[in-house]
Amino acid sequence: MIYALIGLILGIAVGILTPGIIPKLYAPYFSVALMAGLDTAFGGLRAAMEGDYDNTIFLSGFCVNILLSVFLCYAGIMMNIDFYLIVNLVLGMRIFNNLAIIRRLFLKK
């Protein structure tokens, strides 16, 4: 869990300190990858609070979620469908669901 927090802090610091503009072509992929990463992070936090956290499952889930989400985004773009909006919607719903469960677990302690 501490590694996830250190990675988050380092990622935010690097993002703030390095100026960068995401080209319009890559914006859908970046948004989907970011949402998939956040979904996995909040899922890992939820698992840690429930006592079911496993680092192997977390890391494999992180990679698979991002790769699958980006692939779905790519497939949608190839079919001229803005599929990334649907992927972002589903991942957003999962994030809010995990946050609601985390809130309940936090308030029970």
Residue pairs with C-beta under 8 A, 6 or more apart in sequence:
1 44
1 45
1 48
1 53
4 41
4 44
4 45
4 58
8 41
22 30
28 73
28 77
28 82
28 84
29 70
29 73
29 74
29 84
31 84
31 88
32 69
32 70
32 72
32 73
32 84
32 87
32 88
32 91
33 66
33 69
33 70
35 69
35 87
35 88
35 91
35 92
35 95
36 65
36 66
36 68
36 69
36 70
36 91
37 62
37 65
37 66
38 91
38 95
39 65
39 91
39 94
39 95
39 98
40 58
40 61
40 62
40 65
40 66
41 62
42 95
42 98
42 99
42 102
43 58
43 61
43 94
43 98
44 53
44 58
44 61
45 98
45 102
46 98
46 101
46 102
46 105
47 53
47 54
47 57
47 58
49 102
49 105
49 106
50 105
69 87
69 91
72 83
72 84
72 87
73 83
73 84
73 87
75 83
76 82
76 83
76 84
76 86
76 87
77 83
77 84
